[in-house]
Amino acid sequence: MGIIESGGRETGDSLTLTCLTTFSSGSLSWLKDDIVLEANSRISYSTNTAYSTKNSVLQIDDLDETADSGTYTCRIVGETTLSIEYELALTEPVVDTGGIGIGVIIAVVVLALLIVIILVVIAWCSAAGTEVKV
């Protein structure tokens, strides 16, 4: 028994959680943070009873970091009650900076500051009547 994950874990991805059980009877339900999940335009679930055991599939489309991160529970209620939990922590997609790394940006800023400092020193020395040799 357990939950199998497939799909992405970044904002905007789709995720499928499959609850595998050894039960042949009883009801399966999905909860998020201890609240029963209701199907909507992004969330759907189905239960497979074609085999000798019951399995349930939860599909979440267009993942949202705020709305969808949390603890998902597949609850099986029959002669006994069993809950299987799954923790989902989403990440923001990596932003492509077009190949320019932060190190290059820092180097350009430092170089620009050095040029400004040199120009200020030259201007100050010229105003003071001191000859500047470069």
PyRosetta script that sets phi, psi and omega in degrees:
from pyrosetta import init, pose_from_sequence

init()
pose = pose_from_sequence("MGIIESGGRETGDSLTLTCLTTFSSGSLSWLKDDIVLEANSRISYSTNTAYSTKNSVLQIDDLDETADSGTYTCRIVGETTLSIEYELALTEPVVDTGGIGIGVIIAVVVLALLIVIILVVIAWCSAAGTEVKV")
pose.set_psi(1, 142.5)
pose.set_omega(1, 179.9)
pose.set_phi(2, 169.4)
pose.set_psi(2, -178.1)
pose.set_omega(2, 178.7)
pose.set_phi(3, -117.6)
pose.set_psi(3, 130.3)
pose.set_omega(3, 177.6)
pose.set_phi(4, -108.6)
pose.set_psi(4, 132.4)
pose.set_omega(4, -179.8)
pose.set_phi(5, -103.5)
pose.set_psi(5, 140.6)
pose.set_omega(5, 169.6)
pose.set_phi(6, -144.0)
pose.set_psi(6, 148.6)
pose.set_omega(6, -177.3)
pose.set_phi(7, 109.3)
pose.set_psi(7, -164.5)
pose.set_omega(7, -175.3)
pose.set_phi(8, -96.6)
pose.set_psi(8, 171.4)
pose.set_omega(8, 177.6)
pose.set_phi(9, -128.1)
pose.set_psi(9, 21.3)
pose.set_omega(9, 178.4)
pose.set_phi(10, -111.3)
pose.set_psi(10, 154.5)
pose.set_omega(10, 177.4)
pose.set_phi(11, -53.8)
pose.set_psi(11, 132.6)
pose.set_omega(11, 179.8)
pose.set_phi(12, 95.2)
pose.set_psi(12, -18.6)
pose.set_omega(12, 179.3)
pose.set_phi(13, -74.1)
pose.set_psi(13, 171.4)
pose.set_omega(13, 170.4)
pose.set_phi(14, -108.3)
pose.set_psi(14, 145.5)
pose.set_omega(14, -178.3)
pose.set_phi(15, -132.5)
pose.set_psi(15, 138.1)
pose.set_omega(15, 175.4)
pose.set_phi(16, -120.9)
pose.set_psi(16, 127.5)
pose.set_omega(16, 173.8)
pose.set_phi(17, -113.6)
pose.set_psi(17, 126.4)
pose.set_omega(17, 179.2)
pose.set_phi(18, -113.1)
pose.set_psi(18, 121.7)
pose.set_omega(18, 179.2)
pose.set_phi(19, -94.2)
pose.set_psi(19, 112.3)
pose.set_omega(19, 179.6)
pose.set_phi(20, -98.1)
pose.set_psi(20, 129.1)
pose.set_omega(20, -178.8)
pose.set_phi(21, -128.1)
pose.set_psi(21, 170.3)
pose.set_omega(21, 173.9)
pose.set_phi(22, -110.3)
pose.set_psi(22, 9.0)
pose.set_omega(22, -178.9)
pose.set_phi(23, -86.3)
pose.set_psi(23, 143.0)
pose.set_omega(23, 176.0)
pose.set_phi(24, -105.4)
pose.set_psi(24, -12.2)
pose.set_omega(24, 178.4)
pose.set_phi(25, -136.8)
pose.set_psi(25, 171.8)
pose.set_omega(25, -178.1)
pose.set_phi(26, 103.1)
pose.set_psi(26, 178.3)
pose.set_omega(26, -178.7)
pose.set_phi(27, -115.4)
pose.set_psi(27, 146.3)
pose.set_omega(27, 178.3)
pose.set_phi(28, -110.7)
pose.set_psi(28, 138.3)
pose.set_omega(28, 174.9)
pose.set_phi(29, -142.2)
pose.set_psi(29, 157.1)
pose.set_omega(29, 178.7)
pose.set_phi(30, -111.4)
pose.set_psi(30, 137.3)
pose.set_omega(30, 176.9)
pose.set_phi(31, -126.7)
pose.set_psi(31, 152.1)
pose.set_omega(31, 170.7)
pose.set_phi(32, -126.1)
pose.set_psi(32, 122.2)
pose.set_omega(32, -177.5)
pose.set_phi(33, 51.0)
pose.set_psi(33, 44.8)
pose.set_omega(33, 176.9)
pose.set_phi(34, 67.5)
pose.set_psi(34, 17.7)
pose.set_omega(34, 176.6)
pose.set_phi(35, -119.1)
pose.set_psi(35, 131.3)
pose.set_omega(35, -178.5)
pose.set_phi(36, -60.6)
pose.set_psi(36, 130.0)
pose.set_omega(36, 178.9)
pose.set_phi(37, -77.6)
pose.set_psi(37, 133.5)
pose.set_omega(37, 174.8)
pose.set_phi(38, -104.8)
pose.set_psi(38, 138.4)
pose.set_omega(38, 177.6)
pose.set_phi(39, -66.2)
pose.set_psi(39, 143.8)
pose.set_omega(39, 176.3)
pose.set_phi(40, -150.1)
pose.set_psi(40, -161.6)
pose.set_omega(40, -176.4)
pose.set_phi(41, -68.1)
pose.set_psi(41, -20.7)
pose.set_omega(41, -179.9)
pose.set_phi(42, -107.6)
pose.set_psi(42, -22.1)
pose.set_omega(42, -173.0)
pose.set_phi(43, -118.9)
pose.set_psi(43, 128.1)
pose.set_omega(43, 175.6)
pose.set_phi(44, -140.7)
pose.set_psi(44, 155.7)
pose.set_omega(44, 176.7)
pose.set_phi(45, -150.2)
pose.set_psi(45, 154.4)
pose.set_omega(45, 179.4)
pose.set_phi(46, -146.6)
pose.set_psi(46, 157.0)
pose.set_omega(46, 178.6)
pose.set_phi(47, -116.6)
pose.set_psi(47, 132.2)
pose.set_omega(47, -179.7)
pose.set_phi(48, -99.0)
pose.set_psi(48, 116.9)
pose.set_omega(48, 178.3)
pose.set_phi(49, -116.3)
pose.set_psi(49, 16.0)
pose.set_omega(49, -177.0)
pose.set_phi(50, -72.8)
pose.set_psi(50, -20.7)
pose.set_omega(50, -178.2)
pose.set_phi(51, -104.9)
pose.set_psi(51, -175.8)
pose.set_omega(51, -177.6)
pose.set_phi(52, -75.0)
pose.set_psi(52, -10.4)
pose.set_omega(52, 177.2)
pose.set_phi(53, -124.9)
pose.set_psi(53, 160.2)
pose.set_omega(53, 179.3)
pose.set_phi(54, -95.4)
pose.set_psi(54, 136.2)
pose.set_omega(54, 175.2)
pose.set_phi(55, -131.9)
pose.set_psi(55, 148.1)
pose.set_omega(55, -179.7)
pose.set_phi(56, -128.8)
pose.set_psi(56, 141.2)
pose.set_omega(56, -179.4)
pose.set_phi(57, -118.4)
pose.set_psi(57, 126.0)
pose.set_omega(57, 176.0)
pose.set_phi(58, -108.4)
pose.set_psi(58, 126.6)
pose.set_omega(58, 179.6)
pose.set_phi(59, -116.9)
pose.set_psi(59, 125.3)
pose.set_omega(59, 176.0)
pose.set_phi(60, -120.5)
pose.set_psi(60, 119.9)
pose.set_omega(60, 178.8)
pose.set_phi(61, -101.1)
pose.set_psi(61, 154.9)
pose.set_omega(61, 177.2)
pose.set_phi(62, 50.6)
pose.set_psi(62, 60.4)
pose.set_omega(62, -176.5)
pose.set_phi(63, -53.1)
pose.set_psi(63, 140.3)
pose.set_omega(63, 178.4)
pose.set_phi(64, -122.4)
pose.set_psi(64, 124.6)
pose.set_omega(64, -174.6)
pose.set_phi(65, -56.6)
pose.set_psi(65, -42.9)
pose.set_omega(65, -177.2)
pose.set_phi(66, -74.4)
pose.set_psi(66, -47.1)
pose.set_omega(66, -174.1)
pose.set_phi(67, -77.0)
pose.set_psi(67, -30.7)
pose.set_omega(67, -169.4)
pose.set_phi(68, -106.7)
pose.set_psi(68, -14.4)
pose.set_omega(68, 176.4)
pose.set_phi(69, -68.5)
pose.set_psi(69, 142.1)
pose.set_omega(69, 179.1)
pose.set_phi(70, 151.5)
pose.set_psi(70, -166.5)
pose.set_omega(70, -178.7)
pose.set_phi(71, -102.6)
pose.set_psi(71, 119.6)
pose.set_omega(71, 177.8)
pose.set_phi(72, -100.2)
pose.set_psi(72, 137.4)
pose.set_omega(72, -178.1)
pose.set_phi(73, -127.2)
pose.set_psi(73, 131.2)
pose.set_omega(73, 170.7)
pose.set_phi(74, -99.3)
pose.set_psi(74, 114.8)
pose.set_omega(74, -176.9)
pose.set_phi(75, -109.2)
pose.set_psi(75, 127.3)
pose.set_omega(75, 178.4)
pose.set_phi(76, -110.0)
pose.set_psi(76, 120.6)
pose.set_omega(76, -179.4)
pose.set_phi(77, -117.8)
pose.set_psi(77, 121.4)
pose.set_omega(77, 178.7)
pose.set_phi(78, -153.3)
pose.set_psi(78, -132.5)
pose.set_omega(78, 174.4)
pose.set_phi(79, -61.9)
pose.set_psi(79, -33.6)
pose.set_omega(79, 172.9)
pose.set_phi(80, -127.5)
pose.set_psi(80, 162.7)
pose.set_omega(80, 177.9)
pose.set_phi(81, -111.4)
pose.set_psi(81, 132.1)
pose.set_omega(81, 179.6)
pose.set_phi(82, -132.0)
pose.set_psi(82, 136.3)
pose.set_omega(82, 177.2)
pose.set_phi(83, -122.9)
pose.set_psi(83, 134.8)
pose.set_omega(83, 176.1)
pose.set_phi(84, -117.0)
pose.set_psi(84, 123.8)
pose.set_omega(84, -176.5)
pose.set_phi(85, -103.8)
pose.set_psi(85, 152.0)
pose.set_omega(85, 179.9)
pose.set_phi(86, -142.0)
pose.set_psi(86, 123.3)
pose.set_omega(86, -179.3)
pose.set_phi(87, -93.0)
pose.set_psi(87, 125.4)
pose.set_omega(87, 180.0)
pose.set_phi(88, -116.2)
pose.set_psi(88, 116.9)
pose.set_omega(88, 174.9)
pose.set_phi(89, -119.2)
pose.set_psi(89, 115.0)
pose.set_omega(89, -177.0)
pose.set_phi(90, -90.3)
pose.set_psi(90, 157.9)
pose.set_omega(90, 176.9)
pose.set_phi(91, -124.3)
pose.set_psi(91, 154.9)
pose.set_omega(91, 174.9)
pose.set_phi(92, -75.6)
pose.set_psi(92, 146.0)
pose.set_omega(92, 177.7)
pose.set_phi(93, -62.7)
pose.set_psi(93, 148.9)
pose.set_omega(93, 178.2)
pose.set_phi(94, -72.1)
pose.set_psi(94, 130.7)
pose.set_omega(94, -179.1)
pose.set_phi(95, -88.9)
pose.set_psi(95, 128.7)
pose.set_omega(95, 177.8)
pose.set_phi(96, -81.0)
pose.set_psi(96, 120.1)
pose.set_omega(96, -179.6)
pose.set_phi(97, -90.2)
pose.set_psi(97, 14.0)
pose.set_omega(97, 178.8)
pose.set_phi(98, 73.7)
pose.set_psi(98, 23.0)
pose.set_omega(98, 177.5)
pose.set_phi(99, 90.7)
pose.set_psi(99, -7.1)
pose.set_omega(99, 178.6)
pose.set_phi(100, -90.0)
pose.set_psi(100, 115.5)
pose.set_omega(100, 179.7)
pose.set_phi(101, -85.1)
pose.set_psi(101, 165.7)
pose.set_omega(101, 179.8)
pose.set_phi(102, -63.0)
pose.set_psi(102, -31.9)
pose.set_omega(102, 178.5)
pose.set_phi(103, -62.4)
pose.set_psi(103, -40.2)
pose.set_omega(103, 178.6)
pose.set_phi(104, -66.1)
pose.set_psi(104, -42.1)
pose.set_omega(104, 179.6)
pose.set_phi(105, -62.3)
pose.set_psi(105, -44.2)
pose.set_omega(105, 179.0)
pose.set_phi(106, -62.8)
pose.set_psi(106, -43.3)
pose.set_omega(106, -179.6)
pose.set_phi(107, -61.3)
pose.set_psi(107, -41.8)
pose.set_omega(107, 179.1)
pose.set_phi(108, -64.8)
pose.set_psi(108, -41.9)
pose.set_omega(108, 179.6)
pose.set_phi(109, -64.6)
pose.set_psi(109, -43.9)
pose.set_omega(109, 179.7)
pose.set_phi(110, -63.3)
pose.set_psi(110, -43.0)
pose.set_omega(110, 178.6)
pose.set_phi(111, -62.0)
pose.set_psi(111, -43.4)
pose.set_omega(111, 178.1)
pose.set_phi(112, -62.1)
pose.set_psi(112, -40.6)
pose.set_omega(112, 178.0)
pose.set_phi(113, -64.4)
pose.set_psi(113, -40.1)
pose.set_omega(113, 178.0)
pose.set_phi(114, -62.8)
pose.set_psi(114, -42.1)
pose.set_omega(114, 178.2)
pose.set_phi(115, -62.7)
pose.set_psi(115, -43.0)
pose.set_omega(115, 178.5)
pose.set_phi(116, -62.0)
pose.set_psi(116, -42.6)
pose.set_omega(116, -180.0)
pose.set_phi(117, -63.6)
pose.set_psi(117, -43.8)
pose.set_omega(117, 179.3)
pose.set_phi(118, -62.1)
pose.set_psi(118, -43.6)
pose.set_omega(118, 179.2)
pose.set_phi(119, -64.1)
pose.set_psi(119, -37.5)
pose.set_omega(119, 178.0)
pose.set_phi(120, -66.0)
pose.set_psi(120, -43.1)
pose.set_omega(120, 179.4)
pose.set_phi(121, -63.4)
pose.set_psi(121, -43.1)
pose.set_omega(121, 178.3)
pose.set_phi(122, -62.0)
pose.set_psi(122, -45.0)
pose.set_omega(122, 179.5)
pose.set_phi(123, -63.4)
pose.set_psi(123, -40.5)
pose.set_omega(123, -179.1)
pose.set_phi(124, -66.8)
pose.set_psi(124, -43.7)
pose.set_omega(124, 179.1)
pose.set_phi(125, -65.6)
pose.set_psi(125, -40.0)
pose.set_omega(125, 178.5)
pose.set_phi(126, -63.6)
pose.set_psi(126, -41.5)
pose.set_omega(126, 179.8)
pose.set_phi(127, -66.4)
pose.set_psi(127, -30.0)
pose.set_omega(127, -179.5)
pose.set_phi(128, -85.9)
pose.set_psi(128, -3.2)
pose.set_omega(128, 179.0)
pose.set_phi(129, 82.9)
pose.set_psi(129, 13.3)
pose.set_omega(129, 179.7)
pose.set_phi(130, -94.3)
pose.set_psi(130, 134.2)
pose.set_omega(130, -179.8)
pose.set_phi(131, -78.5)
pose.set_psi(131, 131.9)
pose.set_omega(131, -179.5)
pose.set_phi(132, -106.4)
pose.set_psi(132, 125.5)
pose.set_omega(132, 176.8)
pose.set_phi(133, -108.7)
pose.set_psi(133, 123.3)
pose.set_omega(133, -178.9)
pose.set_phi(134, -110.6)
pose.dump_pdb("model.pdb")
